[in-house]
Amino acid sequence: NAGVTQTPKFRILKIGQSMTLQCTQDMNHNYMYWYRQDPGMGLKLIYYSVGAGITDKGEVPNGYNVSRSTTEDFPLRLELAAPSQTSVYFCASSYSGQDTQYFGPGTRLTVL
Amino acid sequence: AQSVTQLDSQVPVFEEAPVELRCNYSSSVSVYLFWYVQYPNQGLQLLLKYLSGSTLVESINGFEAEFNKSQTSFHLRKPSVHISDTAEYFCAVNAGNNRKLIWGLGTSLAVNP
C-alpha cells in the first residue's frame, strides 16, 4: 500500500502565481484533510472532506480551494500565491473523524 | 469549545533518562485522545491513542500515556529515551464525535548523548 501520497515535494512560486497540490490515498478512506504547518504554530486545518462531493472549511481556508470528485483524490488549489502561504502542507486521511489520521510526506512551498 | 494545551514547547533530556510530555485538554463531552510523532522532515504518524477501556495505553517503542478524566490530561511518558526518539510530539483530541481533531502546538523532544 502506498498510503497517502503528495506531489510535488518542493515548490517555489512567485507572488501571484497559482498551483495545485496533489493528494491521493489508496485506503478507501472517507475523510481527507489539508493542513499547513508553520514553525512553532502546530498544525492548522485548511479544508477537509467527509466524502466525495463534500468539502468544508477549516481554521484557515482563505486563499485556498479544494475539490473532492473521487474518494481517492483531494487536491488543494492556491489561486494567487502570497508570501504568507509559505509553509509545509500535509494531506491526511482517515476512515472516520475518530479514527487514526494517516499523513502524507508533505509539500514544502515557498512563495517569493 | 474544545482545546488542547501542550505545556512544554521544548524538552531537552539526556539519553536513557525518563521523560514526560504533558498534554491537557478541555471538553465537556467524551473524548478520543491521540499522540502523534513527527520525525525530522517527515509527516506525522500515530504513536498511540485512547478510545475507551483501559486508561493506560502503550506504543510499540516503549512510550505510554494515561488518560486522566478528572485532571483532563493525557501525558506521554517513557522511562528511558534513546537518541532516535528526538522528534516533535503532538497531542490531539476528538471530542463529541467531531469530524476533525483539535491539535496541540507540539513539544520538541531533543535527546542528547
Interface residues (C-beta under 8 A of the other chain):
Chain A: V4 Y31 Y33 G40 M41 G42 L43 L45 Y48 V50 D56 G58 F90 A92 G97 Q98 T100 Q101 Y102 F103 G104 P105 G106
Chain B: S9 Y32 F34 Y36 Q42 G43 L44 Q45 L46 K49 L51 F90 N94 N97 N98 R99 K100 L101 W103 G104 L105 G106
